Amino acid sequence: MANADLLRQQRLTEIDVDNIAEELESMAKRDRRELLSRLKILLMHLLKWHFQADKCTKSWKSTINEQREPINLLLSDSPSLKNYIRLNDAYRLGLKVAIDETGLAKSIFPASCPYSLVQILNENFYPDNLTNKKIN
C-alpha cells in the first residue's frame, strides 16, 4: 500500500521498484493460472457435450457458460493474456478429466484440441451444433 500511495503522490524516487515488479509478476502469474484453470474446465465440458451427447445436462451447459464469461472478462481486462493462452495444456488437462468423468476410452477423443479459441469462447458454440438436442 505504501508504494501505491507513493505512486499516486508521484514520489517516484521513494518507491520500492523491486517490490512493485514482484507484485506485478505475481498478479500476472495468478491471472495466467486462472485462465488455464477455466479453459481446462470449459474444454472438459465441451468434450463431454460433444462425445456424450446423449447425457447432456443443463448443468453442463451452465458450467460452459459460467467458464466462458470470466474468461472473456479476463481477456477483456488484460488483453496481453491472449499471448499466454496455453490451449494445448488446457486441452490436455481437460481431456484427462473428461476421460475420467465419461469413462470413455482416450482413443475416442482427438489427440489435439478440435476447437478453435474463437469457438471455445463463443457463447453460441456447442460442439457439432448440438444446441437443439434434448438436454436432460
C-alpha positions, 0 to 999 in steps of 0.5 A: 500500500505504501508504494501505491500511495507513493505512486499516486503522490508521484514520489517516484524516487521513494518507491520500492521498484523491486517490490512493485515488479514482484507484485506485478509478476505475481498478479500476472502469474495468478491471472495466467493460472486462472485462465488455464484453470477455466479453459481446462474446465470449459474444454472438459465440458465441451468434450463431454457435450460433444462425445456424450451427447446423449447425457447432456445436462443443463448443468453442463451447459451452465458450467460452459457458460459460467467458464466462458464469461470470466474468461472473456472478462479476463481477456477483456481486462488484460488483453496481453493474456491472449499471448499466454493462452496455453490451449494445448495444456488446457486441452490436455488437462481437460481431456484427462478429466473428461476421460475420467468423468465419461469413462470413455476410452482416450482413443475416442477423443482427438489427440489435439484440441478440435476447437478453435479459441474463437469457438471455445469462447463463443457463447453460441458454440456447442460442439457439432451444433448440438444446441437443439438436442434434448438436454436432460 
